[in-house]
Amino acid sequence: MNHAQVTPPYLTDAEVSDMCEPLVQAAAQCKHLRALGLMVATKPNGRPLVLRTELDRVLGAGRFAQQGAEKTMGPNVTALREHYNKRGAHGARA
C-alpha cells in the first residue's frame, strides 16, 4: 500500500522560521506574523502556531479568487449605455 506523506494542517517550525527570517525569538515571530494579518496561536513552548488555511486566506489564492469575483459584480455598464442610446437621457424615445 502506497502512503502519501500527509501535510499537517499547520505550518511547521521550519516554515515559520523561513517566513520570519531573520527573527529567531518566538515572541518576535508571533508579532511579525500578526503584523502580516495572520491569526496566530501560541504553542505551549511559546512558538507561533499558524494554520495553513489562515496563510492561504491572507497571503494565498483567496485574494486572487476574490479579485475575480469583484470584476463580475457591479452594474452592467454596456446594458445601461444601450438603454440610454435607445431611450435618451430623459426617457424619451430617440
HELIX and SHEET records of a PDB file:
HELIX    1   1 ASP A   13  CYS A   20  1                                   8    
HELIX    2   2 ALA A   26  ALA A   35  1                                  10    
HELIX    3   3 ARG A   52  LEU A   59  1                                   8    
HELIX    4   4 ALA A   61  THR A   72  1                                  12    
HELIX    5   5 VAL A   77  ARG A   87  1                                  11    
SHEET    1   A 2 ALA A  41  THR A  42  0                                        
SHEET    2   A 2 PRO A  48  LEU A  49 -1                                        
END                                                                             
